[in-house]
Amino acid sequence: MRAARLTSAAATPTGPGADPVVLVAHGSRDPRAADATRALAEAVSAARPGTPVWASWLDHTEPGPTEVLRDLAVAGHRRAVLVPLLLTAAYHHRVDIPAAVAAAAQAGPPLAVRVTDVLGPADGTVDPGLLAGLRRRLGEAQPGRFDALVLAAAGTRDARARRSVGQVADALGVEFGVPCRVAYASAAPPATGVAVSRLRAAGAGRVAVSAYFLAPGLFHDAVTEAACAAGAVAVAAPLTDAPEVVGLVLRRVDDQPGGRGATPAG
């Protein structure tokens, strides 16, 4: 595997003890997704001057987290914080990210890597910043008055991950005082169009769709098309670099007890 060319969203750190932050996104063939991740990295860097922030991807886009961690160790860093840009703690969080950290440990100087919680519910708790980001994007979609919501997510076969999406939907429904149902773009029912149609059939006159996505791409495009075809009044944009998401990322960085602890890499 060739070495990655590190292109940080921040300049060389100026403050003492500024451990690098490595953001790890899922990755997509759609270039808009990588652009969104880079924008989030830049926003996190701007919010935390002196801390180098790196974007990486598990698939489709380079560099991967293994390459970034190896190159940080070679550059002289001894610690790093890895933040999974994931909304559920499913396969990628349980398997792919630990494997990437382990692969980085196979060569190079030692690097202690702390992997944080995902951005979705941690220990059953929905971060208020996540809800605020969803509210922001829904407001930007200008749905007007609505009497029901659909929270559209990418989809997973992991039952625990689906329960966490349900927790967000429940909390979002409470925020707006309307019923909120979950829908998925893949891997699990119901599809977004089905969820919208069911709510309308149950008497909801105006159904809006909140997008439980961190980046644009084919899934969000499919959700938008299906929701509009089913009669939704608005579909929110993905969270991308919303200020509330930036704050959530930094809380994950700072919340050491909520992470997985430091794992030697190298």
C-alpha positions in Angstrom: 0.0 0.0 0.0 1.5 3.3 -1.1 2.0 6.1 1.4 -0.7 8.7 1.6 0.1 12.4 0.9 -1.2 14.2 3.9 -3.2 17.3 3.2 -4.5 18.6 6.5 -7.4 20.9 6.8 -5.3 22.9 9.3 -1.8 24.4 9.1 1.0 22.9 11.1 -0.1 22.9 14.7 1.2 25.9 16.7 -0.1 25.0 20.2 1.8 22.6 22.4 0.2 19.2 22.9 -2.3 19.5 20.0 -3.0 15.9 19.1 -4.1 15.4 15.5 -7.7 14.7 14.8 -8.5 12.2 12.1 -12.0 12.2 10.7 -13.0 8.9 9.1 -15.9 8.9 6.6 -17.6 5.9 4.9 -16.6 7.0 1.4 -18.7 7.1 -1.8 -18.2 6.9 -5.5 -20.1 10.3 -5.6 -17.5 13.1 -5.4 -19.9 15.3 -3.6 -19.6 13.1 -0.5 -15.8 13.6 -0.3 -16.2 17.3 -0.8 -18.6 17.4 2.1 -16.2 15.5 4.3 -13.4 18.0 3.4 -15.7 20.9 4.2 -16.5 19.4 7.6 -12.7 18.9 8.3 -12.0 22.5 7.4 -14.9 23.7 9.6 -13.6 21.6 12.6 -10.1 23.0 12.0 -11.3 26.5 11.9 -13.2 26.0 15.2 -10.1 24.5 16.9 -7.1 26.6 15.9 -3.8 24.9 16.4 -5.2 21.4 16.1 -4.3 19.6 12.8 -7.4 17.9 11.3 -7.3 15.3 8.6 -10.0 13.8 6.5 -9.9 10.1 5.5 -12.2 7.5 4.0 -12.9 3.8 4.5 -13.6 3.3 0.8 -13.6 5.0 -2.7 -11.5 8.0 -1.7 -7.9 8.4 -0.5 -6.3 8.6 1.9 -7.6 5.9 4.2 -7.3 6.1 7.9 -4.4 3.6 8.0 -2.3 5.7 5.7 -3.0 8.9 7.6 -2.2 7.3 11.0 1.1 5.8 9.7 2.2 9.2 8.2 1.3 11.0 11.4 3.5 8.6 13.4 6.3 9.1 10.9 5.9 12.9 11.2 6.6 12.6 14.9 3.1 12.6 16.5 2.7 10.2 19.4 -1.1 10.4 19.9 -4.1 10.9 17.7 -7.8 11.1 18.0 -9.9 9.3 15.4 -13.5 10.4 15.0 -15.8 8.1 13.0 -18.1 10.2 10.8 -20.8 7.7 11.2 -24.3 8.1 12.5 -24.7 4.5 13.7 -22.3 2.1 15.5 -22.7 -0.7 13.0 -20.2 -2.8 11.0 -17.9 0.0 10.0 -17.4 1.2 13.5 -17.1 -2.3 15.0 -14.9 -3.9 12.4 -13.5 -1.6 9.7 -12.2 1.2 11.9 -10.5 -1.1 14.5 -8.9 -3.0 11.5 -7.6 0.3 10.1 -6.0 1.2 13.4 -4.5 -2.3 13.8 -3.1 -2.1 10.3 -1.4 1.2 11.1 0.3 -0.6 14.1 2.1 -3.0 11.9 4.8 -0.6 10.8 6.3 2.7 11.8 6.8 4.5 15.1 4.3 4.0 17.9 1.1 6.1 17.8 -1.6 5.9 20.5 -4.9 6.2 18.8 -8.1 7.0 20.7 -11.3 6.1 18.7 -14.3 8.2 19.8 -18.0 7.3 19.7 -19.9 7.8 16.4 -21.9 11.0 15.9 -25.2 9.2 16.4 -26.6 8.2 19.8 -23.9 7.1 22.3 -25.0 4.9 25.2 -28.6 5.6 24.2 -28.2 9.4 24.4 -29.0 11.6 21.4 -26.7 14.6 21.4 -28.6 17.9 21.4 -26.3 19.2 18.7 -27.3 16.4 16.4 -31.0 17.3 16.8 -30.1 21.0 16.3 -28.3 20.2 13.1 -31.3 18.2 11.8 -33.6 21.1 12.8 -31.4 23.6 10.9 -31.4 21.5 7.7 -35.1 21.0 7.9 -35.7 24.7 8.4 -33.5 25.5 5.4 -35.7 23.2 3.3 -38.6 25.6 4.1 -41.3 23.0 4.6 -43.8 25.5 6.1 -46.3 23.9 8.4 -46.1 20.1 8.6 -47.9 17.6 10.7 -45.7 14.5 10.4 -42.0 13.8 9.8 -39.9 11.0 8.2 -36.3 10.5 9.3 -34.6 9.0 6.3 -31.4 7.1 6.9 -29.0 5.1 4.7 -30.0 1.8 6.2 -28.3 -1.1 8.0 -29.0 -4.7 8.8 -27.7 -4.2 12.4 -30.7 -4.2 14.8 -28.9 -2.1 17.4 -28.0 0.5 14.8 -31.6 0.7 13.7 -32.8 1.2 17.2 -30.4 4.1 17.5 -32.0 5.7 14.4 -35.3 5.1 16.1 -34.1 7.0 19.1 -33.2 10.0 17.0 -36.6 9.9 15.2 -38.4 9.8 18.6 -36.4 12.7 19.9 -37.0 14.7 16.7 -40.7 14.0 16.9 -40.7 15.4 20.4 -38.8 18.5 19.2 -41.4 19.3 16.6 -44.5 17.9 18.4 -45.4 15.6 15.5 -45.2 11.9 14.7 -41.8 11.0 13.3 -41.2 7.7 11.5 -38.0 6.1 10.3 -37.3 5.1 6.7 -34.2 3.7 5.0 -32.6 4.0 1.6 -31.3 0.4 1.7 -30.9 -2.7 3.7 -34.1 -2.4 5.8 -37.7 -1.4 5.4 -39.6 0.8 5.1 -38.5 2.8 2.1 -38.9 6.6 2.3 -41.7 6.7 -0.2 -43.6 4.0 1.7 -43.1 5.9 5.0 -44.4 9.1 3.6 -47.4 7.4 2.0 -48.3 5.6 5.2 -48.3 8.9 7.2 -50.5 10.5 4.6 -52.9 7.6 4.5 -53.1 7.9 8.3 -54.3 11.5 8.0 -51.1 13.6 7.9 -51.7 16.4 5.4 -48.2 17.7 5.1 -45.2 15.3 5.6 -41.6 16.6 5.7 -38.5 14.5 5.4 -35.4 15.0 7.6 -32.2 13.6 6.1 -30.1 11.5 8.5 -27.1 11.7 6.2 -23.7 13.4 6.7 -23.1 13.9 3.0 -24.9 14.1 -0.3 -24.8 11.1 -2.7 -26.9 8.5 -4.4 -28.8 7.5 -1.3 -29.9 11.0 -0.5 -30.8 11.6 -4.2 -32.9 8.4 -4.1 -34.6 9.5 -0.8 -35.4 12.9 -2.3 -36.9 11.5 -5.5 -39.0 8.9 -3.6 -40.2 11.3 -1.0 -41.3 13.9 -3.5 -43.1 11.3 -5.6 -45.0 10.2 -2.5 -46.1 13.7 -1.8 -43.6 15.0 0.8 -43.7 18.8 1.1 -39.9 19.1 1.6 -36.7 17.0 1.9 -33.9 18.4 4.0 -30.3 18.4 2.9 -27.6 16.3 4.5 -25.9 17.6 7.7 -22.5 18.1 6.0 -20.6 20.9 7.8 -23.5 22.4 9.8 -22.1 24.3 12.8 -24.0 21.9 15.2 -22.1 19.0 13.6 -18.8 20.8 14.0 -19.6 21.2 17.7 -20.6 17.5 18.0 -17.3 16.4 16.4 -15.4 18.5 18.9 -17.4 17.1 21.8 -16.4 13.6 20.7 -12.8 14.7 20.5 -12.9 16.2 24.0 -15.0 13.4 25.6 -12.3 11.0 26.4 -14.3 8.8 28.8 -16.8 8.2 26.0 -14.2 6.9 23.6 -12.6 3.5 23.2 -9.4 4.4 25.0 -6.0 4.7 23.4 -4.9 1.8 21.2 -1.2 1.6 20.2 -0.6 1.9 16.5 3.0 1.1 15.9 
